[in-house]
Amino acid sequence: MRYHLQSIALILRTSWQVNRGATVVAFVEALGRVFEYLMPLFVGLAVTGLVDHRQSLLVLGLLGAIGGQAFSALLGIAGVQARVGLNERIGHRLDAEIAGISGGAPTLDHLQDPQYQDQMHALRERMGALGMAYNSLVNTVNNLVGPITTLVVAATADLRLLLLLLIAVPASFGARATVRWEQQAEDESAEAGRRSKHLADLTVSPVPASELRVFGARRLVRGLLAIQSGQWRKPFTRAVIHGSVLQTVITAVYVAGSVAVLAWLVRDALDGRVGPGRVATAVLVVGQLREAVSNLQHGVHFLAQTLRTVGRFRWLGAYGERVTAAHPGSAAAPAALTDGLTLDHVTFRYPGAERDALRDVSLHLPAGEVVAVVGENGAGKSTLIGLLTGMYDVTDGRVLVDGTDLTELSLDDWRARCAGAFQDHLRLELTARESIGVGGIRDGELPGDDAIHAALEDAAASDVLRALPAGLDTQLGPSWPGGVDLSGGQWQRLAIGRAMLREAPLLLVLDEPTSALDPATEHALFDRYAAAARETSRAGGVTIVVTHRFSTVASADRVVVLAGGRVAEEGTHAELMAKGGHYAELYGLQAAGYR
Ligand SMILES: Nc1ncnc2c1ncn2[C@@H]1O[C@H](COP(=O)(O)OP(=O)(O)OP(=O)(O)O)[C@@H](O)[C@H]1O
């Protein structure tokens, strides 16, 4: 209960921050509802006035009935207007907070946490409920007014009508059971829902859709999608069937009870013990109470859904705080490196993985050096880069930046001093200026066009820009109006340009930057890399080139060979060749392949 009250407080606080006036006006609707539900009382007065020929009672009854409806309608309009604007603004605000929590997490561990993913999926499924949170709160208050006012009217008309309350109570228990079943259905189906979404995305995204066609796997994916969608919907269908059965039973009991109470009243009326006005009020109260309780049930149901979603939002907020608190480091990154980067007995295992991706790795990457990291698929090269850029926390050991543990540095500050072009580079479908310029954002501003041109020159990508119809203003991505598609290699070269925009990085990562490039471009690029690396080394920056192409490796100051998550060999190209070990063997194989 306390948790729900805190969620309600969060909704009220958010609404108040968004628009104070509308927050208050939305509640006046409830006042109008009081007059609406006093209707049976006024009708009873009018009937009594009519039967007893008491004009004042008749006028009071009619005025009350008509005026009450008009007043209620007016306040209703004001309330609805206030709510409409609020819903949207509250929704935007909470959406922005969710994006902030997810995007603001210092590391990427959360993206592999199934619990986080399930909560996020359930939250996205009901994203609209967050925007409607205040609305559903106001609705519940409005719907509470109905039964309460009706019960007051019933009590003043005839105490026997309060027996109907005995039926309303099980009804509210029924509503709670329905809510519980729904919550269970949401939790049970989250994983299947996520899998369905993944499979459905595969069939509509261009790259997977074409691979599935090539493999003739479309039918298989459709079959899997049907199974997962079925598993996703099954718990909801079960909850709906249970809810409907319960609702039918409750309604039948209510109808039977109402008939009994009304029969009792009518018999008394026939015996002259009860006046016709009271009977008229009673008939209206029976119908009104049922409607009011049903509205309340729906309102509570909707509110419970909303509170559940707000609960997930709060879970996410607490998760974000926990993750941020686990990275308290606030020291600024050094202006320049003098010693370099060190991995001290580092072991790392991905969340949920069964094996270490890196095991007891100790390495020193001296300031100003160009280090090539080589190794077979899965050797741990990208993982090493992930740890050096602080994307993941080491499981054991330390990563040191000029002797300072990376955990003591502000990760934002450290990453502002890192630059990189990655194997799975970002295809930012914005204008070319924005897509490249994000690599050099300063104080939220894109760099000037001259800087972008220079970076593209360093990345040997000026010709990609020259081919774009509107230069830096060209929209990238074929699915946008006027958008242009690029080849894999062209996207990659723009990504390298993005990396070259960072001034004097302390760590420049080139993670298989040439994998999508043709040999001529690759050759042109290596010379530029060497120049960029010399720039970087002036601030003591370390350049790491991860590659499968040994032609790059030979010119590096140092070569690190990873195998099975461990450092297999380390030294200069000449030293490793002379040693005749794993590196020499791989180099020999590739050289033979080129002959
Ligand atoms: N996100 C992840 N979750 C779990 N395990 C992962 C993840 N990424 C990589 N691994 C595992 O960690 C190990 C090292 O992977 P990593 O990507 O670092 O290798 P790599 O040397 O960069 O390989 P490649 O040359 O294929 O890019 C592999 O066994 C891989 O299966």
The ligand as an SDF file (V2000), in Angstrom:
LIG
                    3D

 31 33  0  0  0  0  0  0  0  0999 V2000
   28.0010   -9.3210  -25.2290 N   0  0  0  0  0  0  0  0  0  0  0  0
   28.5150  -10.5170  -24.9600 C   0  0  0  0  0  0  0  0  0  0  0  0
   27.9470  -11.3420  -24.0820 N   0  0  0  0  0  0  0  0  0  0  0  0
   28.4690  -12.5330  -23.7720 C   0  0  0  0  0  0  0  0  0  0  0  0
   29.5990  -12.9940  -24.3020 N   0  0  0  0  0  0  0  0  0  0  0  0
   30.2130  -12.2210  -25.1970 C   0  0  0  0  0  0  0  0  0  0  0  0
   29.7080  -10.9390  -25.5770 C   0  0  0  0  0  0  0  0  0  0  0  0
   30.5350  -10.3880  -26.4840 N   0  0  0  0  0  0  0  0  0  0  0  0
   31.5190  -11.2890  -26.6650 C   0  0  0  0  0  0  0  0  0  0  0  0
   31.3440  -12.3780  -25.8940 N   0  0  0  0  0  0  0  0  0  0  0  0
   32.2180  -13.5310  -25.7810 C   0  0  0  0  0  0  0  0  0  0  0  0
   33.4710  -13.0710  -25.3040 O   0  0  0  0  0  0  0  0  0  0  0  0
   34.5330  -13.6850  -25.9920 C   0  0  0  0  0  0  0  0  0  0  0  0
   35.4390  -12.6150  -26.6250 C   0  0  0  0  0  0  0  0  0  0  0  0
   34.6850  -11.9110  -27.6040 O   0  0  0  0  0  0  0  0  0  0  0  0
   35.2470  -10.6300  -28.3810 P   0  0  0  0  0  0  0  0  0  0  0  0
   34.1420  -10.0180  -29.1130 O   0  0  0  0  0  0  0  0  0  0  0  0
   36.0160   -9.7900  -27.4470 O   0  0  0  0  0  0  0  0  0  0  0  0
   36.2450  -11.3390  -29.4020 O   0  0  0  0  0  0  0  0  0  0  0  0
   37.0430  -10.7000  -30.6150 P   0  0  0  0  0  0  0  0  0  0  0  0
   38.4550  -11.1500  -30.4430 O   0  0  0  0  0  0  0  0  0  0  0  0
   36.8030   -9.2380  -30.7020 O   0  0  0  0  0  0  0  0  0  0  0  0
   36.3630  -11.4840  -31.8050 O   0  0  0  0  0  0  0  0  0  0  0  0
   36.1550  -11.0420  -33.3450 P   0  0  0  0  0  0  0  0  0  0  0  0
   37.4750  -11.1050  -34.0080 O   0  0  0  0  0  0  0  0  0  0  0  0
   35.2360  -12.0950  -33.8250 O   0  0  0  0  0  0  0  0  0  0  0  0
   35.5460   -9.6800  -33.3360 O   0  0  0  0  0  0  0  0  0  0  0  0
   33.9020  -14.6300  -27.0080 C   0  0  0  0  0  0  0  0  0  0  0  0
   33.9040  -15.9130  -26.4430 O   0  0  0  0  0  0  0  0  0  0  0  0
   32.5010  -14.1370  -27.1420 C   0  0  0  0  0  0  0  0  0  0  0  0
   31.6360  -15.2090  -27.3920 O   0  0  0  0  0  0  0  0  0  0  0  0
  1  2  1  0
  2  3  1  0
  2  7  2  0
  3  4  2  0
  4  5  1  0
  5  6  2  0
  6  7  1  0
  6 10  1  0
  7  8  1  0
  8  9  2  0
  9 10  1  0
 10 11  1  0
 11 12  1  0
 11 30  1  0
 12 13  1  0
 13 14  1  0
 13 28  1  0
 14 15  1  0
 15 16  1  0
 16 17  2  0
 16 18  1  0
 16 19  1  0
 19 20  1  0
 20 21  2  0
 20 22  1  0
 20 23  1  0
 23 24  1  0
 24 25  2  0
 24 26  1  0
 24 27  1  0
 28 29  1  0
 28 30  1  0
 30 31  1  0
M  END
$$$$
